[in-house]
Amino acid sequence: MRIVSLFVLAIVSPLFAHAASPALSTYTVSYDTIYPTASVESGLATTTTIDVAFSEQVKASIKILSAGGITIKSLYSSSGVTNPTPKVWDGTNTAGTQVDNGTYTVLISATSTATSLTMADSSKTITVASSDSTPSDTSSDSTPATTSSSGGAPPEYIPIPTLRIITAGDRVVSSGAETAFTAVVYDGKGNKRDDALVTWSFGDGMRKTGASVFHKYYNPGEYLAVAHVTTASDGGNALAEVVVTVKDASIRISSVSSRGITLLNNDSRTLDLSLWRLSMGGQEFKIPEDTQILSGRSILFPSQIIQLPISDTASLLYPSGEVAVTYPSIQA
């Protein structure tokens, strides 16, 4: 019986050795800004529809998170689905109460029913606003421009549009780790401005251009990252500031075994390992977004999930691919 069991295991195991994590084959949000209290006559969107489909059958959930990462509403959950019906969010929380104005994250989580591999996506956000709301403090003020007119008529005043910039806000990051910086730009009417040019100045001498960029701080300290946004078509101009506190990450690989790889957080803070990588046996496993380790705690990444060849050595890599720590640790 033992020989038969081992034979079956030898056949089945390779089937999952190179299995890919489930992925989103469809993902749309009908409106990235909603005005729940607006009247029908206003023509503004009061709800938004989230439509997803997966590459395989998964156990899935759709949640709305606050800016602080707290689940304010669970829109959907299923133990086995591939293409669920679109889900509508009306700007309310679990209790049915209207949420405060602000930016909320859509969190899509899925676990393959066949391989138990997981995925998570938090790339899309929804802004809740009032139809009579004014732009946030990160916006620049509108400044009227003038154009000359013929025939002695008074000059025509054309207001420069007010831009509103949504960022992830102030954050604490680890030195040496690539960190994502994103800026979503809206005009005063709530229209998303994908044509906006975003230039980031990170306060350490580095500048990058793009609405979504990665940056690595090499030394601990407190930095002021500034997003400068312009729209060439109508002269829009705005600034947003993000305070970035950089600290050394005290993390190590405490053990490597047939059960998997165990990481220990020796830091006094929770560490965010989003998109870091585990490397062993010449292969890598990308740690999903929003994976965090509490202070003083250890977590095991099971071999059934990471699907890495067993080896006596392993490495934890930054998102950029640079080595953060090794096992066994290299003594100076």
SVG drawing of the C-alpha trace seen along z (x, -y; Angstrom):
<svg xmlns="http://www.w3.org/2000/svg" viewBox="-34 -99 67 101">
<polyline fill="none" stroke="black" stroke-width="0.4" points="0.0,0.0 2.9,-2.4 4.5,-1.7 1.2,-2.5 0.7,-5.7 4.2,-6.9 3.6,-6.1 0.4,-8.1 2.1,-11.0 4.9,-10.9 2.4,-11.2 0.2,-13.9 2.9,-16.1 4.4,-17.2 0.9,-18.3 1.1,-21.2 4.9,-21.8 4.5,-24.6 0.9,-25.6 0.2,-29.3 -1.8,-31.3 -5.3,-32.2 -5.6,-35.5 -8.3,-38.0 -9.4,-37.6 -11.9,-40.5 -11.9,-43.4 -13.8,-46.6 -15.3,-49.3 -18.0,-51.2 -17.4,-54.5 -14.3,-55.3 -16.1,-58.3 -19.6,-58.1 -22.0,-60.7 -24.4,-58.7 -26.4,-61.7 -26.7,-63.3 -30.2,-63.7 -31.2,-61.9 -31.4,-65.2 -27.7,-65.9 -26.6,-63.1 -23.9,-62.0 -23.2,-58.4 -24.7,-57.3 -23.5,-53.7 -20.7,-51.8 -20.6,-48.2 -17.6,-45.9 -17.3,-43.1 -14.7,-40.4 -14.0,-37.0 -11.2,-34.5 -8.9,-32.3 -10.1,-29.2 -12.6,-28.2 -11.7,-29.9 -13.0,-30.6 -13.4,-34.4 -14.4,-37.5 -14.9,-41.2 -14.4,-43.7 -14.4,-47.5 -11.6,-48.8 -11.1,-52.2 -8.0,-54.2 -6.7,-52.6 -7.2,-49.1 -10.3,-48.3 -13.0,-46.2 -16.1,-48.4 -18.3,-46.2 -18.1,-42.6 -19.8,-42.8 -19.4,-39.1 -18.0,-35.7 -18.2,-32.3 -16.6,-28.9 -16.5,-28.1 -16.9,-30.5 -15.3,-31.5 -17.5,-34.4 -19.7,-35.9 -22.5,-38.4 -21.4,-42.0 -21.7,-43.6 -23.0,-47.0 -21.7,-49.3 -23.8,-52.3 -21.3,-53.9 -22.7,-52.3 -21.0,-50.2 -22.1,-46.8 -24.7,-48.5 -26.2,-50.3 -24.9,-53.7 -23.4,-56.1 -19.6,-56.2 -17.6,-59.4 -16.3,-61.1 -12.9,-59.7 -11.1,-57.0 -11.9,-53.4 -10.0,-50.3 -11.6,-47.4 -9.9,-44.2 -10.3,-41.1 -9.1,-37.9 -9.2,-34.4 -7.9,-30.9 -7.8,-28.2 -10.0,-25.3 -7.6,-23.0 -4.2,-24.1 -4.9,-26.3 -2.7,-29.0 -3.9,-32.5 -4.1,-35.9 -5.1,-39.4 -5.7,-42.6 -6.1,-46.0 -5.2,-48.1 -8.5,-49.9 -10.1,-52.5 -13.4,-54.2 -13.8,-57.8 -17.0,-58.7 -17.9,-62.4 -20.8,-64.8 -22.3,-66.5 -21.6,-69.9 -18.2,-68.9 -15.1,-71.1 -11.8,-69.7 -9.4,-68.4 -6.5,-70.3 -4.2,-68.6 -5.7,-70.5 -4.4,-73.7 -6.7,-76.7 -8.3,-77.7 -6.7,-80.7 -8.6,-82.5 -6.9,-83.0 -7.8,-85.7 -8.1,-85.7 -8.2,-88.8 -11.4,-89.6 -11.9,-91.5 -14.2,-94.6 -13.4,-96.1 -15.4,-93.5 -14.4,-92.7 -11.8,-89.9 -13.0,-86.4 -12.0,-84.7 -11.3,-81.0 -10.8,-79.3 -7.9,-76.9 -9.4,-73.7 -9.0,-72.6 -7.3,-69.2 -7.7,-66.8 -4.9,-64.2 -5.6,-61.0 -2.5,-59.2 -2.0,-56.4 -1.2,-59.0 1.7,-59.1 3.4,-55.8 6.2,-54.0 8.4,-51.9 11.5,-49.8 14.9,-51.0 16.2,-49.1 12.7,-48.0 11.0,-49.3 7.8,-51.1 4.9,-51.9 3.7,-55.5 0.5,-56.2 -1.5,-59.3 -5.0,-59.3 -6.0,-62.7 -9.6,-64.1 -10.9,-67.4 -13.4,-69.5 -16.3,-67.6 -15.1,-64.2 -13.8,-63.2 -10.6,-61.1 -7.8,-62.8 -5.7,-60.0 -4.0,-62.6 -2.4,-64.3 1.4,-64.3 2.6,-63.3 6.2,-64.0 7.4,-62.7 10.1,-64.3 11.1,-61.9 13.1,-64.2 16.3,-62.3 17.5,-63.6 15.5,-61.3 12.7,-62.3 10.4,-60.0 7.6,-60.6 4.4,-58.5 1.1,-58.1 2.4,-54.8 6.1,-54.4 8.4,-52.5 11.1,-54.1 13.7,-52.8 15.0,-54.8 18.4,-53.7 18.7,-55.3 16.4,-55.6 14.9,-59.1 11.8,-61.1 11.3,-62.3 8.7,-64.5 7.6,-63.1 5.8,-65.6 3.6,-64.7 3.4,-67.6 0.5,-67.2 -0.1,-69.1 -2.7,-68.8 -1.3,-70.3 -4.7,-70.5 -6.2,-73.1 -3.3,-74.3 -4.2,-72.4 -1.6,-72.4 -1.6,-70.9 0.7,-69.5 0.3,-66.7 2.6,-65.9 3.3,-62.5 5.4,-62.1 7.5,-59.0 9.1,-57.6 11.9,-55.1 13.1,-52.5 15.4,-49.5 13.6,-46.2 14.7,-43.7 13.5,-40.5 15.2,-37.1 14.5,-33.6 14.3,-31.6 13.9,-28.1 13.8,-26.2 12.3,-22.7 10.0,-20.5 7.1,-22.3 8.2,-25.6 10.0,-28.8 9.5,-30.7 10.1,-34.4 10.6,-36.2 9.9,-39.9 12.3,-41.2 11.1,-44.8 9.0,-46.9 6.5,-47.5 4.4,-45.5 6.3,-44.9 4.7,-45.0 6.1,-42.3 4.0,-43.1 5.7,-41.8 8.8,-40.7 10.1,-37.3 11.2,-34.0 13.9,-32.3 15.0,-28.6 16.3,-25.9 16.7,-28.3 13.0,-29.4 11.1,-32.3 7.7,-32.9 6.3,-36.4 4.6,-37.3 1.1,-38.7 0.2,-42.3 -1.0,-43.3 1.0,-40.4 2.1,-41.7 3.9,-40.3 3.1,-41.6 5.9,-42.8 7.8,-40.0 5.8,-37.3 6.8,-34.6 4.8,-33.2 5.3,-30.0 5.0,-30.1 3.9,-26.5 5.6,-24.5 2.1,-23.6 1.6,-27.3 5.1,-28.6 5.8,-25.5 9.6,-25.9 12.1,-23.0 13.4,-21.9 16.9,-23.2 19.3,-23.9 19.6,-27.5 17.0,-30.2 16.8,-34.0 14.3,-36.8 14.4,-39.3 13.2,-42.9 10.6,-43.6 13.4,-44.8 15.1,-41.4 17.9,-42.4 18.7,-40.1 17.4,-41.3 18.4,-38.3 19.7,-34.8 19.5,-31.4 21.8,-30.4 22.6,-34.0 26.0,-35.2 28.3,-36.2 30.3,-39.3"/>
</svg>
